[in-house]
Amino acid sequence: MSLQSEARVDLAAIRANVATVSGLTRADVMAVVKADGYGHGLVPAARAALAGGASWIGVATLDEALSLRAAGITAPILAWLIAPKQPVRAAIEADVELSVATDWLLEDVVAAAGAAGRTARVQLKVDTGLGRGGAGLPEWPELVASAAKHAATGIIEITGIWSHFARADEPGDPSIVVQQENFTLALALAKDAGVDPPLRHLANSAAALTLPSAHYDLVRAGIAIYGYSPIPGQKFGLRPAMTMRGSVAVVKRLPAGHGISYGHIYTTSRDTTVALVPLGYGDGIPRQASNVAPLWVGGQRQTIAGRVCMDQFVVDVGDLPVDVGDDAVLFGPGDDGEPTADDWAVALDTISYEIVTRVGARVPRTYIGEETA
Ligand SMILES: *Cc1c(COP(=O)(O)O)cnc(C)c1O
């Protein structure tokens, strides 16, 4: 039996990609596995990254961190996106490090640590210019002072200071240097206030791959470990880990001039064979892929014909001998001519991150390239 659709994840590629990143830096590597490991599977991605040499795991939410702990992953974990009323106490009890950038969260963490009778490990986040999360530089001294006051009682331990780039995927952009200067300033201000933690980190995949001066003690690599470069046109030897495929479910001949799928936004131009692929927006295939996204079927590159529906779409394969049960490969590493998620990103005016991450829960993840004992 074979699966009618599948996102096949090559764990050996994830291990190799971590090693590739690691080879470019003296810093430790944090593997970012938020959003179900960018769609590759939270726990399998984390395990493969650790096997490949990552020493830290990064996630957005506390639920993600707790799921990793529940699966038996003991490596250090940092969680950085915490709204009110989240399981902060459980996270402290599970040895999850917490990113703190606001007074309210600092107070929540202190209260939860008190209730748990444990010291909470906290990393302070500064906004060096991204304009998203993190304490702004005007608020930074006050946050550092409050955190230092709590650290003096032993209720928290400040283990790190960190920040995040806006445009590291555009090497040479002037904002990069500005953010680096602001990070240096934030570190100095903290040090003046007696806060000089062992971990300083600023780099995402793009900076890990291109900007050694931003590596500090740790680089946070997300997309690179899944095999995609954040920088257009440069591959850095990374290998895409996910192959998205479906089995052709219907093949039939249609005459010239026949409309295809909802809205008939595609019309056959001659007598032709059409093949139906059982994947749709219910599986995370963007509806914007209608008439534009590439795939590999019948030994050739094709383009989706007509609308992507909830569960299915159609390909016009001309006179190619495509059969029911044949593989339609939407994207993969590109070895056999199939498109990559980068090709999808270009066709859909988005980024590889979104293509792989939005693969839906209905699509089974299968794994190859497990480590042999
Ligand atoms: C997602 C994320 C990363 C990883 O970014 P990539 O570009 O995928 O390497 C790093 N740091 C933070 C704060 C993130 O949210």
The ligand as an SDF file (V2000), in Angstrom:
LIG
                    3D

 15 15  0  0  0  0  0  0  0  0999 V2000
   11.8250   31.8610   13.2030 C   0  0  0  0  0  0  0  0  0  0  0  0
   12.9130   32.5260   13.9310 C   0  0  0  0  0  0  0  0  0  0  0  0
   14.2510   32.2250   13.6610 C   0  0  0  0  0  0  0  0  0  0  0  0
   14.6760   31.3580   12.5100 C   0  0  0  0  0  0  0  0  0  0  0  0
   14.6470   32.1300   11.3370 O   0  0  0  0  0  0  0  0  0  0  0  0
   15.1960   31.5150    9.9790 P   0  0  0  0  0  0  0  0  0  0  0  0
   15.1760   32.6480    9.0420 O   0  0  0  0  0  0  0  0  0  0  0  0
   14.2230   30.4420    9.5980 O   0  0  0  0  0  0  0  0  0  0  0  0
   16.5390   30.9780   10.2690 O   0  0  0  0  0  0  0  0  0  0  0  0
   15.2170   32.7800   14.4710 C   0  0  0  0  0  0  0  0  0  0  0  0
   14.8840   33.5960   15.4830 N   0  0  0  0  0  0  0  0  0  0  0  0
   13.6070   33.9400   15.7400 C   0  0  0  0  0  0  0  0  0  0  0  0
   13.3020   34.8650   16.8340 C   0  0  0  0  0  0  0  0  0  0  0  0
   12.5770   33.4210   14.9750 C   0  0  0  0  0  0  0  0  0  0  0  0
   11.3140   33.7670   15.2370 O   0  0  0  0  0  0  0  0  0  0  0  0
  1  2  1  0
  2  3  1  0
  2 14  2  0
  3  4  1  0
  3 10  2  0
  4  5  1  0
  5  6  1  0
  6  7  2  0
  6  8  1  0
  6  9  1  0
 10 11  1  0
 11 12  2  0
 12 13  1  0
 12 14  1  0
 14 15  1  0
M  END
$$$$
